[in-house]
Amino acid sequence: MSSQPHKSLSGTIYVSLTLLGWASAPLFLKYFTKFIDAWTANGWRYGIAAVFWTPLLIAAVVKKKAPARLWYLALLPTFFNVVGQVLYARAPYYIEPGFFAFLLRSQILFVTLGAWLLFANERGVLRSPIYWAGVGVVLLGSVGTVAFGPGWPRGTTGTGVILSVVSGAFFAGYGLAVRRNMHGVNPMIAFAIISQQTALVLIGLMWKFGKGHGGVALDLNAQQWLLLVASSFIGIGIAHVFYYAAIARLGVAISGGVILLMPFITAVGSFLLYHEKLKFGQWLCGTGALVGAAMMLATQSRFSHAAHSTHPADTVDDVVVEPQGDLAATGPAS
């Protein structure tokens, strides 16, 4: 009995740290737009994160907890993660972090479409009017967030909007690919291997397209290097550890619901750091989109619980898979 309050408290701490970690990622990226290009930012940040995840992966291999075909199974999720991350890192060069963070939430629409196409057992939730109401609210809120901005997006702003939405689509594909290819794999090991493969590709892209093959980062001063390492450690490294820990203690629905607050934290941080001022209509529509996402998440959670009680034998495997799928629906790889 006494362990439940402890689990709730620790889960709350973990999900709060996850929220702060993922909310800070666009703020870090915006800061580095003044000093390094997106290819360089991606290569160094993921390279540093890969070092963080290496011991876990080695331990999994030594203890024979990693499937023999793990590298192969991770290829498809890695593809989606790489493309999503390339687009994600470029968006702050065109639009402000708060606007970007609200637009990124539209990825839940792509998760819905992908789940309907790929997973027959997901289609039952689409019979719920509340779920479709949530889809409609997300769509209208996302369009409204753009429409209430300073004029209809064009030029660099239009590019930023496209990058935000398309990166969200690829992050949705990443989560769906994890569910499809890495069923039954421990989620920590799954993310570790995807992180390693993503780092290899992003470092290669940095070498090919980055300014000075990524060597421009060597011109950063000590404080800027500290922030670069911190952005990698906080946004890519430990945030995912905290998220899985939160899910284990609070469940997917609560953890995912809290993470939906991420755009608000990013927008407030962007106002304080970069003087970004979203218009009232953008705040209203952005909030509406997140409410719609919460409706979808809550409906999906109820449907999943009902399905598990009907097919209890599936519960063990589903507990492993669901957090990985929801990772893409609630937060980027950062």
GUGUNU-149853 format. One line per 4 residues: their letters; for each residue z, x negated, y of C-alpha. Coordinates in nm, 2 decimals. Each point is the difference from the previous one (the first is absolute). Example, Ala and Ser with C-alpha at 12.3 -4.5 7.8 and 13.67 -1.06 7.14 Angstrom:
AS) 0.78/-1.23/-0.45; -0.07/-0.14/0.34;
This chain:
MSSQ) 0.00/0.00/0.00; 0.09/-0.28/0.24; -0.33/-0.18/-0.05; -0.21/0.28/0.16;
PHKS) 0.13/-0.05/0.36; -0.05/-0.37/-0.04; -0.36/0.05/-0.12; -0.07/0.23/0.29;
LSGT) 0.15/-0.24/0.25; -0.19/-0.30/-0.14; -0.32/0.20/-0.03; 0.03/0.11/0.37;
IYVS) 0.04/-0.37/0.10; -0.30/-0.10/-0.21; -0.23/0.27/0.13; 0.11/-0.07/0.36;
LTLL) -0.08/-0.37/-0.04; -0.34/0.10/-0.15; -0.07/0.23/0.29; 0.08/-0.28/0.26;
GWAS) -0.20/-0.26/-0.20; -0.32/0.21/-0.02; 0.04/0.13/0.36; 0.02/-0.35/0.13;
APLF) -0.32/-0.12/-0.17; -0.24/0.15/0.27; 0.22/-0.14/0.27; -0.01/-0.35/-0.15;
LKYF) -0.38/0.02/-0.04; -0.04/0.11/0.36; 0.20/-0.30/0.12; -0.23/-0.24/-0.19;
TKFI) -0.32/0.15/0.15; 0.06/-0.23/0.30; 0.01/-0.32/-0.21; -0.19/0.03/-0.33;
DAWT) -0.28/0.20/-0.15; 0.05/0.27/-0.26; -0.14/-0.21/-0.29; 0.25/-0.27/0.08;
ANGW) 0.29/0.25/0.03; -0.09/0.15/-0.33; -0.04/-0.33/-0.19; 0.32/-0.16/0.12;
RYGI) 0.22/0.32/-0.03; -0.11/0.08/-0.35; 0.01/-0.37/-0.10; 0.36/-0.02/0.11;
AAVF) 0.08/0.33/-0.18; -0.17/-0.13/-0.32; 0.26/-0.29/0.00; 0.27/0.26/0.02;
WTPL) -0.13/0.20/-0.31; -0.09/-0.31/-0.21; 0.35/-0.05/-0.17; 0.01/0.37/-0.10;
LIAA) -0.34/-0.02/-0.16; 0.08/-0.33/-0.18; 0.33/0.15/-0.13; -0.19/0.30/-0.13;
VVKK) -0.25/-0.21/-0.19; 0.27/-0.23/-0.14; 0.20/0.30/-0.12; -0.31/0.16/-0.13;
KAPA) 0.05/0.31/0.22; -0.35/-0.02/0.14; -0.29/0.16/-0.19; -0.26/-0.25/-0.14;
RLWY) -0.28/0.16/0.21; 0.20/0.02/0.32; -0.24/-0.20/0.21; -0.29/0.21/-0.11;
LALL) 0.18/0.33/0.05; 0.09/-0.10/0.35; -0.36/-0.07/0.11; -0.09/0.35/0.11;
PTFF) 0.32/0.06/0.20; -0.05/-0.34/0.15; -0.35/0.09/0.12; 0.13/0.31/0.18;
NVVG) 0.30/-0.19/0.14; -0.22/-0.29/0.13; -0.24/0.23/0.18; 0.28/0.22/0.14;
QVLY) 0.19/-0.31/0.12; -0.31/-0.15/0.17; -0.06/0.32/0.19; 0.37/0.06/0.07;
ARAP) 0.05/-0.35/0.15; -0.30/0.05/0.23; 0.11/0.34/0.15; 0.27/-0.14/0.24;
YYIE) -0.28/-0.21/0.17; -0.15/0.33/0.11; 0.28/0.26/0.04; 0.37/0.00/0.07;
PGFF) 0.25/-0.01/-0.29; 0.15/0.35/0.05; -0.34/0.18/0.01; -0.10/-0.21/-0.31;
AFLL) 0.31/0.09/-0.20; -0.05/0.37/0.06; -0.36/-0.01/-0.11; 0.08/-0.20/-0.31;
RSQI) 0.20/0.30/-0.13; -0.33/0.18/-0.06; -0.03/-0.20/-0.32; 0.20/0.28/-0.18;
LFVT) -0.32/0.21/0.02; -0.19/-0.27/-0.19; 0.28/-0.02/-0.26; -0.04/0.38/-0.06;
LGAW) -0.37/-0.03/-0.04; 0.02/-0.30/-0.23; 0.28/0.16/-0.22; -0.21/0.31/-0.04;
LLFA) -0.30/-0.20/-0.12; 0.19/-0.24/-0.22; 0.31/0.17/-0.15; -0.03/0.34/-0.16;
NERG) 0.38/0.05/-0.01; 0.00/-0.03/0.38; -0.23/0.30/0.06; 0.27/0.26/-0.06;
VLRS) 0.16/-0.08/0.33; -0.33/0.10/0.18; 0.07/0.36/-0.09; 0.30/0.00/0.24;
PIYW) -0.08/0.16/0.34; 0.28/-0.21/0.15; -0.17/-0.32/-0.11; -0.33/0.11/0.15;
AGVG) 0.18/0.11/0.32; 0.13/-0.36/0.01; -0.35/-0.14/-0.04; -0.12/0.21/0.29;
VVLL) 0.29/-0.10/0.22; -0.06/-0.37/-0.07; -0.37/0.03/0.07; 0.05/0.19/0.33;
GSVG) 0.28/-0.23/0.10; -0.20/-0.31/-0.06; -0.30/0.14/0.19; 0.23/0.11/0.28;
TVAF) 0.16/-0.34/0.03; -0.34/-0.14/0.07; -0.12/0.28/0.22; 0.30/-0.01/0.23;
GPGW) -0.04/-0.37/0.07; -0.14/-0.14/0.32; -0.35/0.15/-0.05; -0.20/0.04/-0.32;
PRGT) 0.01/-0.34/-0.18; -0.30/-0.22/0.06; -0.06/-0.38/0.01; 0.30/-0.20/-0.11;
TGTG) 0.23/0.30/-0.03; -0.26/0.18/-0.22; -0.02/-0.31/-0.22; 0.38/-0.01/-0.03;
VILS) 0.01/0.37/-0.10; -0.26/-0.06/-0.27; 0.18/-0.31/-0.13; 0.33/0.19/-0.02;
VVSG) -0.13/0.29/-0.19; -0.22/-0.20/-0.24; 0.28/-0.25/-0.07; 0.22/0.30/-0.09;
AFFA) -0.27/0.12/-0.24; -0.01/-0.33/-0.17; 0.38/-0.02/-0.02; -0.01/0.35/-0.16;
GYGL) -0.26/-0.14/-0.25; 0.24/-0.29/-0.06; 0.28/0.23/-0.11; -0.23/0.21/-0.21;
AVRR) -0.14/-0.32/-0.17; 0.35/-0.12/-0.08; 0.08/0.33/-0.16; -0.32/-0.01/-0.20;
NMHG) 0.00/-0.36/-0.12; 0.37/-0.10/-0.01; 0.16/0.29/-0.18; 0.33/-0.11/-0.16;
VNPM) 0.01/-0.34/0.18; 0.33/-0.07/0.19; -0.09/0.08/0.36; 0.16/-0.33/0.13;
IAFA) -0.22/-0.20/-0.24; -0.30/0.22/0.09; 0.04/-0.07/0.37; 0.07/-0.37/-0.06;
IISQ) -0.33/-0.06/-0.18; -0.20/0.21/0.25; 0.16/-0.19/0.28; -0.10/-0.33/-0.16;
QTAL) -0.36/0.10/-0.05; -0.02/0.15/0.35; 0.13/-0.32/0.15; -0.26/-0.21/-0.19;
VLIG) -0.29/0.22/0.14; 0.14/0.02/0.36; 0.06/-0.38/0.01; -0.36/-0.04/-0.11;
LMWK) -0.12/0.24/0.27; 0.21/-0.19/0.25; -0.16/-0.33/-0.10; -0.35/0.16/0.03;
FGKG) 0.04/0.21/0.32; 0.32/-0.11/0.17; 0.00/-0.21/0.31; 0.02/-0.36/-0.11;
HGGV) 0.02/0.12/-0.36; 0.33/0.15/0.09; 0.12/-0.33/0.16; 0.04/0.17/0.34;
ALDL) 0.34/0.11/-0.13; 0.11/-0.36/0.01; -0.01/0.02/0.38; 0.28/0.26/0.00;
NAQQ) 0.34/-0.12/0.12; 0.32/0.01/-0.20; 0.10/0.34/0.13; -0.34/0.15/-0.08;
WLLL) 0.00/-0.15/-0.35; 0.35/0.15/-0.05; -0.14/0.34/0.09; -0.30/-0.05/-0.23;
VASS) 0.22/-0.09/-0.30; 0.23/0.29/0.09; -0.29/0.25/0.02; -0.10/-0.11/-0.35;
FIGI) 0.34/0.00/-0.15; 0.11/0.33/0.16; -0.32/0.21/-0.02; -0.16/-0.13/-0.33;
GIAH) 0.29/-0.16/-0.19; 0.33/0.17/0.00; -0.11/0.34/0.14; -0.16/0.09/-0.33;
VFYY) 0.31/-0.12/-0.19; 0.22/0.22/0.21; -0.24/0.30/-0.04; 0.01/-0.02/-0.38;
AAIA) 0.38/-0.04/0.01; 0.02/0.31/0.23; -0.22/0.21/-0.24; 0.22/-0.10/-0.29;
RLGV) 0.31/0.14/0.19; -0.14/0.28/0.21; -0.32/0.11/-0.18; -0.36/0.00/0.12;
AISG) 0.02/0.32/0.22; 0.29/-0.12/0.22; -0.11/-0.36/0.02; -0.36/0.11/0.09;
GVIL) 0.13/0.25/0.25; 0.20/-0.26/0.18; -0.29/-0.24/0.01; -0.21/0.27/0.18;
LMPF) 0.22/-0.08/0.31; -0.18/-0.34/0.02; -0.24/0.09/0.28; 0.28/0.11/0.23;
ITAV) 0.18/-0.33/-0.05; -0.32/-0.19/0.06; -0.09/0.21/0.31; 0.35/-0.06/0.15;
GSFL) -0.02/-0.37/-0.07; -0.35/-0.02/0.15; 0.12/0.18/0.32; 0.29/-0.25/0.03;
LYHE) -0.21/-0.31/-0.08; -0.35/0.08/0.12; 0.05/0.29/0.24; -0.21/0.23/-0.21;
KLKF) 0.04/0.36/0.12; -0.13/0.28/-0.23; -0.07/0.33/0.17; 0.21/0.30/-0.07;
GQWL) -0.29/0.16/-0.19; -0.03/-0.31/-0.22; 0.38/0.01/-0.08; -0.03/0.37/-0.08;
CGTG) -0.30/-0.03/-0.22; 0.13/-0.32/-0.17; 0.32/0.18/-0.08; -0.19/0.29/-0.13;
ALVG) -0.20/-0.22/-0.23; 0.32/-0.15/-0.14; 0.15/0.34/-0.06; -0.32/0.09/-0.19;
AAMM) 0.04/-0.31/-0.21; 0.36/0.08/-0.07; -0.11/0.35/-0.12; -0.25/-0.16/-0.23;
LATQ) 0.25/-0.25/-0.13; 0.27/0.26/-0.06; -0.24/0.23/-0.19; -0.13/-0.29/-0.21;
SRFS) 0.36/-0.09/-0.08; 0.09/0.35/-0.11; -0.32/0.01/-0.22; 0.08/-0.33/-0.16;
HAAH) 0.36/0.10/-0.08; -0.13/0.32/-0.16; -0.26/-0.19/-0.20; 0.27/-0.25/-0.12;
STHP) 0.23/0.28/-0.11; -0.29/0.15/-0.20; -0.10/-0.33/-0.15; 0.31/-0.21/-0.01;
ADTV) -0.16/-0.26/-0.22; -0.22/-0.10/0.29; 0.29/-0.07/0.23; 0.06/-0.37/-0.09;
DDVV) -0.35/-0.10/0.08; -0.04/0.22/0.31; 0.31/-0.15/0.16; -0.17/-0.34/-0.01;
VEPQ) -0.33/0.12/0.13; 0.10/0.25/0.27; 0.16/-0.25/0.24; -0.31/-0.21/0.00;
GDLA) -0.23/0.28/0.08; 0.23/0.12/0.28; 0.01/-0.35/0.14; -0.35/0.05/0.14;
ATGP) 0.07/0.35/0.12; 0.30/-0.10/0.20; -0.05/-0.36/0.12; -0.26/-0.27/0.01;
AS) 0.01/-0.33/-0.17; 0.08/-0.14/0.35;
